[in-house]
Amino acid sequence: MPQPEFNRKLFGRKKGRKLSLQTQELIDTLFKQKLDIKCEDLGEPESYDPKNLFSFEPKQMIAEIGFGNGDMLAVLHKENPDDAFIGCEPFLNGLGNLLMAIEGNNTRNVRLWQDDALLLLRQFTDNSLDKIYILNPDPWPKKRHHKRRIVRPETLDLYARLLKKGGRLIMTTDVDDLAEWMVTQASNHDSFIWTANSKADWQNAPEGWVKTKYEKKGEKAGRKQSYLIFERL
Ligand SMILES: C[S@@+](CC[C@H](N)C(=O)[O-])C[C@H]1O[C@@H](n2cnc3c(N)ncnc32)[C@H](O)[C@@H]1O
């Protein structure tokens, strides 16, 4: 299927308050020397097998778009040392928080991209990922901003190209309008089928679920999280 071009479009913040010395040091060492994915290594669009980012043969290849503070990644990479994790998050302070959380762990199964996730993912070869996580993406509530949403027809084409047959697109939100949007967009896409058979399937967290900062924040404010899991046909 023809792939859309993605130009670099970031609407959120890249940097917040000043980083602590310790965080800055982790960015200069652990991130820049080890975990950072270098743009110049990626070649032409659709040509790079993400397995090449790792020094071992991973069981599963998992990408997360907009990991925030990396709450999910920090737990999953540790619990699943044979799987490989690619985290994308432009916000430097969030990246710093993830580095603080994983420092001292075995990080051979983690690589990170501090920019627009779409610019990285478009470089990857077909059928190269087992799972894509998109947790609490920015809701862009105004109608004229809906085209900024990270789940939309063109991005679903990209996720469909990247996911293996039976692979999972795992999305969450506590914004009802966005939940409805994500379910509608993904259900209307030929390559995805919603795995939920009952309300309970999308209203309750899957087993072993890790709550992210945004999920906890929403919960505190009385909002309910939806867990929307689609399978690649
Ligand atoms: C509302 S926050 C949710 C963070 C985290 N997933 C959580 O649940 O706590 C959305 C995140 O998506 C990131 N983001 C937005 N656009 C992105 C893009 N194109 N590529 C990667 N990350 C993006 C933002 O920087 C922000 O950290």
The ligand as an SDF file (V2000), in Angstrom:
LIG
                    3D

 27 29  0  0  0  0  0  0  0  0999 V2000
   -0.3730   13.1780   27.1510 C   0  0  0  0  0  0  0  0  0  0  0  0
    1.2790   12.6580   27.0670 S   0  0  0  0  0  0  0  0  0  0  0  0
    1.1930   10.9410   27.5930 C   0  0  0  0  0  0  0  0  0  0  0  0
    2.5340   10.4170   28.0510 C   0  0  0  0  0  0  0  0  0  0  0  0
    2.5610    8.9330   28.4730 C   0  0  0  0  0  0  0  0  0  0  0  0
    2.2660    8.0520   27.3720 N   0  0  0  0  0  0  0  0  0  0  0  0
    1.6220    8.6760   29.6040 C   0  0  0  0  0  0  0  0  0  0  0  0
    0.6210    7.9470   29.4380 O   0  0  0  0  0  0  0  0  0  0  0  0
    1.9200    9.1690   30.7150 O   0  0  0  0  0  0  0  0  0  0  0  0
    1.5400   12.5000   25.3130 C   0  0  0  0  0  0  0  0  0  0  0  0
    2.9960   12.3690   24.9490 C   0  0  0  0  0  0  0  0  0  0  0  0
    3.1350   12.1480   23.5600 O   0  0  0  0  0  0  0  0  0  0  0  0
    4.3110   12.8130   23.1320 C   0  0  0  0  0  0  0  0  0  0  0  0
    4.1910   13.0230   21.6870 N   0  0  0  0  0  0  0  0  0  0  0  0
    3.3660   13.8750   21.0400 C   0  0  0  0  0  0  0  0  0  0  0  0
    3.5430   13.8050   19.7100 N   0  0  0  0  0  0  0  0  0  0  0  0
    4.5030   12.8530   19.5080 C   0  0  0  0  0  0  0  0  0  0  0  0
    5.1480   12.3320   18.3460 C   0  0  0  0  0  0  0  0  0  0  0  0
    4.8010   12.7520   17.1240 N   0  0  0  0  0  0  0  0  0  0  0  0
    6.0870   11.3970   18.5130 N   0  0  0  0  0  0  0  0  0  0  0  0
    6.4280   10.9510   19.7510 C   0  0  0  0  0  0  0  0  0  0  0  0
    5.8620   11.4140   20.8850 N   0  0  0  0  0  0  0  0  0  0  0  0
    4.9090   12.3520   20.7710 C   0  0  0  0  0  0  0  0  0  0  0  0
    4.3240   14.1090   23.9310 C   0  0  0  0  0  0  0  0  0  0  0  0
    5.6060   14.6890   24.0020 O   0  0  0  0  0  0  0  0  0  0  0  0
    3.8020   13.6180   25.2720 C   0  0  0  0  0  0  0  0  0  0  0  0
    4.8490   13.2650   26.1480 O   0  0  0  0  0  0  0  0  0  0  0  0
  1  2  1  0
  2  3  1  0
  2 10  1  0
  3  4  1  0
  4  5  1  0
  5  6  1  0
  5  7  1  0
  7  8  2  0
  7  9  1  0
 10 11  1  0
 11 12  1  0
 11 26  1  0
 12 13  1  0
 13 14  1  0
 13 24  1  0
 14 15  1  0
 14 23  1  0
 15 16  2  0
 16 17  1  0
 17 18  1  0
 17 23  2  0
 18 19  1  0
 18 20  2  0
 20 21  1  0
 21 22  2  0
 22 23  1  0
 24 25  1  0
 24 26  1  0
 26 27  1  0
M  CHG  2   2   1   9  -1
M  END
$$$$
